[in-house]
């Protein structure tokens, strides 16, 4: 695959309201047996319209919990989350979600998986087919329209999942470790592919990952969280000059930023391990 340059573009309307506004969010897990566990503690974060933000932190810090709250999959206990000007009260078509496990319908072909959300929108058949084909072409799956998930590689399945989500044109794309189950080579290719897709079809993206290098490479900013209970430790600016992917990852600026961000996460991971040991 050819190297892909990050656009480094500015927003068309810098005065637009933030894509996502998170204010004072706390979340506590309350198991039937055992003590409550505070997962998130007073999280506040602003994500601009069409900005790409990664959420990074040690295992158990509440990264995925925060994403699920943005998606409306869990009730908000304290605080407020506003997406595209609307308070989150539950799931909605304005937020597309891509999970690590692909979540494809195994009995549906590539085309039919992508058509599923469009059918829910009630669009005319010809329009649905045209849109589905557009996104199939965008993720380089032309020729695999009639293939089933069992016939696809892990990277191809994730491309289908991304295409299915983008096809419904969500205002916001929420991604929960989408490349975590892929081998290293496929993961690298999918990172390049995601950058290319985002440049062609810009949307607000929140990307949860445990991979420091991935977070720094993909995002405009990286939100580093503390060990549980998850708090926002630091926001790291990770925009780089417009350059091909393979040049960015070799640049001193990129390597320094990865090292700096890794040290932030490492300190929290060490603190988490010390708490467990104690």
ABEGO torsion letter per residue (X at the ends): XBBBBBAGBBBABAABBBABBBBGBBBBBBBABEBBBBABBGBBBBBBBGBBBBBBEBBGAGAAAAAAAAAGABBBABEBBBBGGBBBAEBBAABBBBBAAGGBBAABBAAAAAAAAAAAAGBBAAAAAAAAAAAAAAAGABGAAABBAAABBAAAAAAAAAAAAAAAGBABBBBBGAAAABBAAAAAAAAAAAAAAAAABBBBBBBBBABAAAAAAABABBBBBBBOBBBBABBBBABBBBBBAAAAAABAAAAAAAAAAAAAAAAAAAAAAAAAAX
